[in-house]
Amino acid sequence: MAKPIPLQLPPRDTREELHSRLQSAPVEHAEALLAGYEVLQGLHDSGVLELLRGLLSSGDKVLQVAVDATRTPDSFRIIRNLLLLVKMLGEIDPALFEGFVQALPEAMQTAREQGKDSPGLLSTLNQFRNKDLLRGIVVVNSVLEVWGREFFSAANSQSKK
């Protein structure tokens, strides 16, 4: 009959393995370590590390202040309104919204330049001949029309409750 071969493995020293990995890490990961040190130095220079250290030392106090601030009715309305704004922005076609975003700075600059001297009645009325102004009025009228319908239908449904 065959005899089993005795196999004696030396016990594993996990601390020694970790130590050897730690010794070779700076050489293997030198670039990453240098980049990490630069990020850490930037956080230190900007004061972010001090802020984080302060937050960690104050612990539950900061969390309690934040929670207390969100328990007011105003905070609930703010959060709800922000969610509605995000939902509304999600429903707008980006191409349409991009046109509005690009037009707004130009319109503000034009209004600032033209608003230095108050326009007369005839020059104001003459602007209504501009096709682009009339198109803008159609957009604003459409928004106001739909908003008025929704506003009063919501008011009527709330008054019936």
Residue frames as a rotation matrix with the C-alpha (Angstrom) as fourth column:
MET 1
0.579 0.815 0.000 0.00
0.815 -0.579 0.000 0.00
0.000 0.000 -1.000 0.00
ALA 2
-0.073 -0.599 0.797 1.16
0.545 -0.693 -0.471 3.52
0.835 0.400 0.377 -0.77
LYS 3
-0.112 -0.055 -0.992 2.18
0.951 -0.295 -0.091 5.80
-0.288 -0.954 0.086 2.01
PRO 4
0.862 0.422 0.281 1.08
0.483 -0.851 -0.205 9.43
0.153 0.312 -0.938 1.97
ILE 5
-0.213 -0.932 0.293 3.88
0.757 -0.347 -0.554 11.91
0.618 0.104 0.779 1.45
PRO 6
0.253 0.295 -0.921 4.02
0.874 -0.478 0.087 14.29
-0.415 -0.827 -0.379 4.34
LEU 7
-0.080 -0.202 0.976 3.75
0.666 -0.739 -0.098 17.91
0.741 0.642 0.194 3.23
GLN 8
0.170 0.033 -0.985 4.73
0.895 -0.423 0.140 20.51
-0.412 -0.906 -0.102 5.72
LEU 9
0.204 -0.046 0.978 4.10
0.614 -0.772 -0.164 24.06
0.763 0.634 -0.130 4.51
PRO 10
-0.787 -0.490 -0.374 5.64
0.600 -0.471 -0.646 26.83
0.140 -0.733 0.665 6.52
PRO 11
0.117 0.879 -0.462 3.03
0.875 -0.311 -0.371 29.04
-0.470 -0.361 -0.805 8.19
ARG 12
0.069 0.012 0.998 2.12
0.770 -0.636 -0.046 32.16
0.634 0.772 -0.053 6.23
ASP 13
-0.399 -0.220 -0.890 3.27
0.752 -0.634 -0.181 35.41
-0.524 -0.742 0.418 7.69
THR 14
0.398 0.660 0.637 0.70
0.903 -0.407 -0.142 37.91
0.165 0.631 -0.758 6.38
ARG 15
0.814 -0.152 -0.560 2.45
0.125 -0.897 0.424 40.79
-0.567 -0.416 -0.711 8.10
GLU 16
-0.244 -0.969 0.029 5.64
0.154 -0.009 0.988 40.02
-0.957 0.246 0.151 6.22
GLU 17
-0.287 0.223 0.932 3.74
0.949 0.201 0.244 39.83
-0.133 0.954 -0.269 2.92
LEU 18
0.783 0.618 0.066 2.13
0.621 -0.782 -0.043 43.20
0.025 0.075 -0.997 3.59
HIS 19
0.506 -0.681 -0.530 5.49
0.017 -0.607 0.795 44.65
-0.863 -0.411 -0.295 4.57
SER 20
-0.506 -0.730 0.460 7.13
0.475 0.209 0.855 43.50
-0.720 0.651 0.241 1.34
ARG 21
0.075 0.614 0.786 4.22
0.986 -0.165 0.035 44.82
0.152 0.772 -0.618 -0.73
LEU 22
0.895 0.258 -0.365 4.46
0.358 -0.902 0.241 48.14
-0.267 -0.347 -0.899 1.08
GLN 23
0.074 -0.959 -0.273 8.20
0.126 -0.262 0.957 48.31
-0.989 -0.105 0.101 0.43
SER 24
-0.672 -0.363 0.646 7.75
0.628 0.184 0.756 47.77
-0.394 0.913 0.104 -3.32
ALA 25
0.339 0.933 0.121 4.69
0.875 -0.266 -0.404 50.02
-0.345 0.243 -0.907 -3.68
PRO 26
0.439 -0.144 -0.887 6.54
-0.081 -0.989 0.121 53.36
-0.895 0.019 -0.446 -4.06
VAL 27
-0.672 -0.730 -0.125 8.56
-0.231 0.046 0.972 51.96
-0.704 0.682 -0.199 -6.94
GLU 28
-0.664 0.457 0.592 5.62
0.714 0.624 0.318 50.28
-0.224 0.634 -0.740 -8.68
HIS 29
0.329 0.919 0.218 3.20
0.936 -0.348 0.053 53.19
0.124 0.186 -0.975 -8.24
ALA 30
-0.530 -0.666 -0.525 5.52
0.745 -0.662 0.088 56.19
-0.406 -0.344 0.847 -8.23
GLU 31
-0.861 0.217 0.459 3.52
0.187 -0.705 0.684 58.22
0.473 0.675 0.566 -10.76
ALA 32
0.135 0.985 -0.107 0.23
0.432 0.039 0.901 57.62
0.892 -0.168 -0.420 -8.99
LEU 33
0.209 -0.121 -0.970 1.75
0.973 -0.070 0.218 58.50
-0.094 -0.990 0.103 -5.61
LEU 34
-0.819 -0.554 -0.153 3.19
0.527 -0.830 0.184 61.75
-0.229 0.069 0.971 -6.97
ALA 35
-0.583 0.690 0.429 -0.16
0.094 -0.467 0.879 62.69
0.807 0.553 0.207 -8.51
GLY 36
0.348 0.714 -0.607 -1.89
0.696 0.237 0.678 61.85
0.628 -0.659 -0.414 -5.22
TYR 37
-0.219 -0.516 -0.828 0.56
0.916 -0.401 0.007 64.04
-0.335 -0.757 0.561 -3.31
GLU 38
-0.950 -0.110 0.291 -0.13
0.237 -0.862 0.448 66.93
0.201 0.495 0.845 -5.72
VAL 39
-0.092 0.988 0.123 -3.88
0.224 -0.100 0.970 66.56
0.970 0.116 -0.212 -5.21
LEU 40
0.351 0.174 -0.920 -3.40
0.909 0.172 0.379 66.39
0.225 -0.970 -0.098 -1.45
GLN 41
-0.633 -0.651 -0.420 -1.21
0.712 -0.702 0.017 69.52
-0.306 -0.288 0.908 -1.52
GLY 42
-0.770 0.416 0.483 -3.82
0.096 -0.674 0.733 71.35
0.631 0.611 0.479 -3.61
LEU 43
0.292 0.903 -0.316 -6.54
0.478 0.148 0.866 70.42
0.829 -0.403 -0.388 -1.12
HIS 44
0.084 -0.354 -0.931 -4.32
0.983 -0.124 0.136 71.63
-0.164 -0.927 0.338 1.71
ASP 45
-0.867 -0.494 0.066 -3.47
0.495 -0.842 0.215 74.92
-0.051 0.219 0.974 -0.02
SER 46
-0.541 0.730 0.418 -7.12
-0.009 -0.502 0.865 75.69
0.841 0.465 0.278 -0.76
GLY 47
-0.704 0.220 0.675 -8.20
-0.707 -0.303 -0.639 74.95
0.064 -0.927 0.369 2.81
VAL 48
0.191 0.822 -0.537 -10.41
-0.679 0.506 0.533 72.01
0.709 0.263 0.654 1.91
LEU 49
-0.238 -0.333 -0.912 -8.51
0.342 0.850 -0.400 69.67
0.909 -0.408 -0.088 4.23
GLU 50
-0.991 -0.090 0.102 -9.04
-0.052 -0.442 -0.896 72.06
0.126 -0.893 0.433 7.16
LEU 51
-0.300 0.953 0.033 -12.74
-0.933 -0.300 0.200 72.21
0.200 0.029 0.979 6.32
LEU 52
0.239 0.364 -0.900 -12.99
-0.287 0.912 0.293 68.41
0.928 0.188 0.322 6.18
ARG 53
-0.638 -0.524 -0.564 -11.08
0.399 0.401 -0.824 68.07
0.658 -0.752 -0.047 9.43
GLY 54
-0.882 0.366 0.297 -13.47
-0.471 -0.661 -0.584 70.54
-0.017 -0.655 0.755 11.06
LEU 55
0.043 0.941 -0.335 -16.48
-0.872 0.199 0.447 68.67
0.488 0.273 0.829 9.72
LEU 56
0.023 -0.099 -0.995 -15.14
0.117 0.988 -0.096 65.37
0.993 -0.114 0.035 11.04
SER 57
-0.875 -0.411 -0.255 -14.38
0.289 -0.020 -0.957 66.81
0.388 -0.912 0.136 14.47
SER 58
-0.689 0.681 0.247 -17.82
-0.718 -0.596 -0.359 68.43
-0.097 -0.425 0.900 14.81
GLY 59
-0.984 0.155 0.085 -19.45
0.160 0.986 0.053 65.22
-0.075 0.066 -0.995 13.62
ASP 60
-0.387 0.922 0.020 -23.12
0.921 0.386 0.051 65.05
0.040 0.038 -0.998 14.50
LYS 61
-0.230 0.297 -0.927 -23.49
0.374 -0.852 -0.366 68.79
-0.898 -0.431 0.085 15.17
VAL 62
-0.787 -0.113 -0.607 -23.19
-0.462 -0.544 0.700 69.70
-0.409 0.832 0.376 11.48
LEU 63
-0.861 0.492 -0.127 -25.56
0.283 0.672 0.684 66.92
0.422 0.553 -0.718 10.49
GLN 64
-0.304 0.774 -0.556 -28.08
0.901 0.043 -0.432 68.01
-0.311 -0.632 -0.710 13.13
VAL 65
-0.397 0.119 -0.910 -27.98
-0.081 -0.992 -0.095 71.65
-0.914 0.037 0.403 11.92
ALA 66
-0.913 0.032 -0.408 -28.51
-0.408 -0.024 0.913 70.50
0.019 0.999 0.035 8.32
VAL 67
-0.680 0.702 -0.211 -31.41
0.648 0.710 0.275 68.24
0.343 0.050 -0.938 9.30
ASP 68
-0.245 0.591 -0.768 -33.02
0.690 -0.450 -0.567 71.00
-0.681 -0.669 -0.298 11.39
ALA 69
-0.640 -0.050 -0.767 -32.71
-0.344 -0.874 0.344 73.43
-0.687 0.484 0.542 8.48
THR 70
-0.909 0.270 -0.317 -34.56
-0.228 0.315 0.921 71.06
0.349 0.910 -0.225 6.16
ARG 71
-0.663 0.682 -0.309 -37.46
0.748 0.582 -0.320 70.53
-0.038 -0.443 -0.896 8.55
THR 72
-0.584 0.464 -0.666 -39.02
-0.080 -0.849 -0.522 73.94
-0.808 -0.252 0.533 7.92
PRO 73
0.417 0.817 0.397 -41.97
0.433 0.206 -0.878 74.36
-0.799 0.538 -0.268 5.55
ASP 74
0.625 -0.253 -0.738 -39.86
-0.628 -0.725 -0.283 76.74
-0.464 0.641 -0.612 3.44
SER 75
-0.473 -0.877 0.082 -37.25
-0.691 0.428 0.582 74.03
-0.546 0.219 -0.809 2.92
PHE 76
-0.279 0.457 0.844 -39.89
0.399 0.855 -0.331 71.55
-0.873 0.245 -0.421 1.81
ARG 77
0.774 0.606 -0.185 -41.17
0.127 -0.434 -0.892 74.07
-0.620 0.667 -0.413 -0.73
ILE 78
0.239 -0.775 -0.585 -37.66
-0.856 -0.452 0.249 74.82
-0.458 0.442 -0.771 -1.95
ILE 79
-0.665 -0.519 0.537 -36.88
-0.280 0.840 0.464 71.14
-0.692 0.158 -0.705 -2.47
ARG 80
0.052 0.786 0.617 -40.21
0.553 0.491 -0.673 70.51
-0.832 0.376 -0.409 -4.16
ASN 81
0.804 0.234 -0.547 -39.80
-0.225 -0.732 -0.643 73.55
-0.551 0.640 -0.536 -6.44
LEU 82
-0.163 -0.937 -0.310 -36.27
-0.838 -0.035 0.545 72.48
-0.521 0.349 -0.779 -7.37
LEU 83
-0.591 0.007 0.807 -37.53
0.185 0.974 0.127 69.02
-0.785 0.225 -0.577 -8.28
LEU 84
0.505 0.842 0.189 -40.28
0.463 -0.079 -0.883 70.57
-0.728 0.534 -0.430 -10.41
LEU 85
0.564 -0.376 -0.735 -37.74
-0.652 -0.749 -0.117 72.82
-0.507 0.545 -0.668 -12.16
VAL 86
-0.570 -0.798 0.195 -35.51
-0.538 0.542 0.645 69.85
-0.621 0.263 -0.739 -12.89
LYS 87
-0.243 0.580 0.777 -38.49
0.539 0.747 -0.389 67.91
-0.807 0.324 -0.494 -14.24
MET 88
0.756 0.549 -0.358 -39.51
0.067 -0.608 -0.791 70.91
-0.652 0.574 -0.496 -16.39
LEU 89
0.147 -0.788 -0.598 -35.98
-0.856 -0.404 0.322 71.31
-0.495 0.465 -0.734 -17.78
GLY 90
-0.653 -0.384 0.653 -35.95
-0.128 0.906 0.405 67.60
-0.747 0.181 -0.640 -18.57
GLU 91
0.137 0.817 0.560 -39.09
0.616 0.373 -0.694 67.97
-0.776 0.440 -0.452 -20.69
ILE 92
0.664 0.049 -0.746 -37.73
-0.394 -0.825 -0.405 70.85
-0.635 0.563 -0.529 -22.82
ASP 93
0.842 -0.386 0.376 -36.11
0.535 0.516 -0.669 69.89
0.064 0.765 0.641 -26.10
PRO 94
0.182 -0.855 -0.486 -32.41
0.650 -0.266 0.712 70.80
-0.738 -0.445 0.507 -25.71
ALA 95
-0.512 -0.365 0.777 -32.30
0.848 -0.355 0.392 72.40
0.133 0.860 0.492 -29.15
LEU 96
0.388 0.726 0.568 -35.10
0.522 -0.681 0.514 74.80
0.760 0.097 -0.643 -28.17
PHE 97
0.887 -0.063 -0.458 -33.56
0.413 -0.339 0.845 75.57
-0.208 -0.939 -0.275 -24.81
GLU 98
-0.115 -0.991 0.071 -30.14
0.885 -0.070 0.460 76.12
-0.450 0.116 0.885 -26.39
GLY 99
-0.209 0.115 0.971 -31.61
0.718 -0.656 0.232 78.85
0.664 0.746 0.054 -28.56
PHE 100
0.819 0.552 0.159 -33.03
0.263 -0.607 0.750 80.56
0.511 -0.572 -0.642 -25.48
VAL 101
0.636 -0.644 -0.426 -29.75
0.572 0.022 0.820 80.25
-0.518 -0.765 0.383 -23.57
GLN 102
-0.362 -0.806 0.468 -27.78
0.921 -0.230 0.316 81.68
-0.147 0.545 0.825 -26.47
ALA 103
-0.006 0.441 0.898 -30.25
0.593 -0.722 0.358 84.54
0.806 0.534 -0.257 -27.04
LEU 104
0.753 0.438 -0.492 -30.46
0.642 -0.320 0.697 85.68
0.148 -0.840 -0.522 -23.42
PRO 105
-0.015 -0.795 -0.606 -26.96
0.738 -0.418 0.530 87.25
-0.675 -0.440 0.593 -23.06
GLU 106
-0.758 -0.234 0.609 -27.33
0.628 -0.514 0.584 89.06
0.177 0.826 0.536 -26.39
ALA 107
0.184 0.918 0.352 -30.78
0.602 -0.389 0.698 90.33
0.777 0.083 -0.624 -25.41
MET 108
0.626 0.001 -0.779 -29.50
0.739 -0.320 0.593 91.57
-0.249 -0.947 -0.201 -22.05
GLN 109
-0.457 -0.869 -0.188 -26.61
0.695 -0.481 0.535 93.41
-0.555 0.114 0.824 -23.71
THR 110
-0.587 0.322 0.743 -28.91
0.583 -0.468 0.663 94.97
0.561 0.823 0.087 -26.32
ALA 111
0.524 0.843 -0.121 -31.36
0.667 -0.318 0.674 96.05
0.530 -0.434 -0.729 -23.61
ARG 112
0.287 -0.503 -0.815 -28.55
0.768 -0.388 0.510 97.62
-0.573 -0.772 0.275 -21.60
GLU 113
-0.751 -0.632 0.191 -27.25
0.603 -0.539 0.588 99.55
-0.268 0.557 0.786 -24.61
GLN 114
-0.473 0.643 0.602 -30.67
0.451 -0.410 0.792 100.69
0.757 0.646 -0.096 -25.81
GLY 115
0.441 0.738 -0.512 -31.95
0.797 -0.058 0.602 101.41
0.414 -0.673 -0.613 -22.31
LYS 116
-0.544 -0.698 -0.466 -29.42
0.826 -0.542 -0.152 104.18
-0.147 -0.468 0.872 -21.61
ASP 117
-0.920 0.374 -0.116 -31.71
-0.390 -0.904 0.174 106.67
-0.040 0.205 0.978 -23.34
SER 118
-0.408 0.834 0.372 -35.36
0.155 0.465 -0.872 106.07
-0.900 -0.298 -0.319 -22.67
PRO 119
-0.872 0.070 0.485 -37.06
0.489 0.083 0.868 105.38
0.021 0.994 -0.106 -26.01
GLY 120
-0.739 0.649 -0.183 -39.93
-0.629 -0.761 -0.158 107.48
-0.242 -0.002 0.970 -27.21
LEU 121
0.029 0.870 0.492 -43.44
-0.342 0.471 -0.813 106.22
-0.939 -0.145 0.311 -27.85
LEU 122
0.698 0.261 -0.667 -43.00
-0.698 0.037 -0.716 106.11
-0.162 0.965 0.207 -31.64
SER 123
-0.264 -0.852 -0.451 -39.72
-0.865 0.417 -0.281 104.19
0.427 0.316 -0.847 -31.49
THR 124
-0.689 0.093 0.719 -41.29
-0.446 0.728 -0.521 101.70
-0.572 -0.680 -0.459 -29.07
LEU 125
0.405 0.904 0.136 -44.30
-0.342 0.287 -0.895 101.22
-0.848 0.316 0.425 -31.34
ASN 126
0.422 -0.324 -0.846 -41.97
-0.899 -0.034 -0.436 100.92
0.112 0.945 -0.306 -34.33
GLN 127
-0.648 -0.699 0.304 -40.34
-0.741 0.670 -0.038 97.86
-0.177 -0.250 -0.952 -32.69
PHE 128
-0.049 0.726 0.686 -43.62
-0.263 0.654 -0.710 96.00
-0.964 -0.215 0.159 -33.11
ARG 129
0.693 0.219 -0.687 -42.92
-0.706 0.010 -0.708 95.89
-0.148 0.976 0.161 -36.85
ASN 130
-0.384 -0.915 -0.121 -39.96
-0.921 0.390 -0.025 93.59
0.070 0.102 -0.992 -36.19
LYS 131
0.323 0.541 -0.777 -40.82
-0.549 0.776 0.312 89.97
0.771 0.326 0.547 -37.11
ASP 132
-0.448 -0.570 -0.688 -38.51
0.238 0.666 -0.707 88.53
0.862 -0.481 -0.163 -34.45
LEU 133
-0.910 0.191 0.368 -40.21
-0.414 -0.448 -0.792 90.57
0.013 -0.873 0.487 -31.73
LEU 134
0.030 0.993 -0.114 -43.61
-0.985 0.049 0.165 89.37
0.170 0.107 0.980 -32.89
ARG 135
0.139 -0.056 -0.989 -42.39
-0.154 0.985 -0.077 85.76
0.978 0.163 0.129 -32.85
GLY 136
-0.837 -0.506 -0.208 -41.13
0.154 0.148 -0.977 86.26
0.525 -0.850 -0.046 -29.29
ILE 137
-0.608 0.696 0.382 -44.48
-0.792 -0.494 -0.359 87.72
-0.061 -0.520 0.852 -28.27
VAL 138
0.287 0.696 -0.658 -46.20
-0.690 0.627 0.361 84.63
0.664 0.351 0.660 -29.65
VAL 139
-0.284 -0.472 -0.835 -43.94
0.248 0.805 -0.539 82.43
0.926 -0.360 -0.112 -27.49
VAL 140
-0.986 -0.101 0.132 -44.54
-0.087 -0.362 -0.928 84.52
0.142 -0.926 0.349 -24.37
ASN 141
-0.262 0.963 0.067 -48.30
-0.957 -0.268 0.112 84.63
0.126 -0.035 0.991 -25.05
SER 142
0.198 0.306 -0.931 -48.37
-0.318 0.919 0.234 80.83
0.927 0.250 0.279 -25.43
VAL 143
-0.661 -0.504 -0.557 -46.57
0.370 0.427 -0.825 80.35
0.654 -0.751 -0.096 -22.14
LEU 144
-0.910 0.335 0.243 -48.87
-0.407 -0.617 -0.674 82.81
-0.075 -0.712 0.698 -20.36
GLU 145
-0.059 0.942 -0.332 -51.97
-0.888 0.102 0.448 81.22
0.456 0.321 0.830 -21.87
VAL 146
0.088 0.031 -0.996 -51.05
0.091 0.995 0.039 77.71
0.992 -0.094 0.085 -20.76
TRP 147
-0.849 -0.451 -0.276 -49.89
0.321 -0.025 -0.947 78.95
0.421 -0.892 0.166 -17.37
GLY 148
-0.681 0.662 0.313 -53.13
-0.728 -0.657 -0.196 80.87
0.076 -0.361 0.929 -16.84
ARG 149
0.221 0.765 -0.605 -55.16
-0.615 0.591 0.523 77.79
0.757 0.256 0.601 -17.70
GLU 150
-0.102 -0.357 -0.928 -53.10
0.422 0.830 -0.366 75.59
0.901 -0.429 0.066 -15.35
PHE 151
-0.934 -0.308 0.179 -53.02
0.004 -0.513 -0.859 78.20
0.357 -0.801 0.480 -12.60
PHE 152
-0.443 0.834 0.329 -56.76
-0.894 -0.440 -0.086 78.66
0.073 -0.332 0.941 -12.43
SER 153
0.335 0.534 -0.776 -57.57
-0.395 0.827 0.399 74.98
0.856 0.173 0.488 -12.91
ALA 154
-0.432 -0.558 -0.709 -55.27
0.483 0.520 -0.704 74.21
0.762 -0.646 0.045 -9.96
ALA 155
-0.938 0.135 0.319 -56.87
-0.321 -0.687 -0.652 77.03
0.131 -0.714 0.687 -7.93
ASN 156
-0.032 0.995 -0.093 -60.35
-0.897 0.012 0.441 75.71
0.440 0.097 0.893 -8.72
SER 157
0.221 0.085 -0.972 -59.45
0.052 0.994 0.099 72.15
0.974 -0.072 0.216 -7.76
GLN 158
-0.758 -0.539 -0.366 -57.95
0.403 0.053 -0.914 73.35
0.512 -0.840 0.177 -4.45
SER 159
-0.768 0.505 0.394 -60.96
-0.627 -0.718 -0.303 75.50
0.130 -0.480 0.868 -3.59
LYS 160
0.184 0.863 -0.471 -63.30
-0.655 0.464 0.597 72.51
0.733 0.198 0.650 -4.08
LYS 161
-0.339 -0.396 -0.854 -61.42
0.273 0.827 -0.492 70.48
0.900 -0.399 -0.172 -1.44
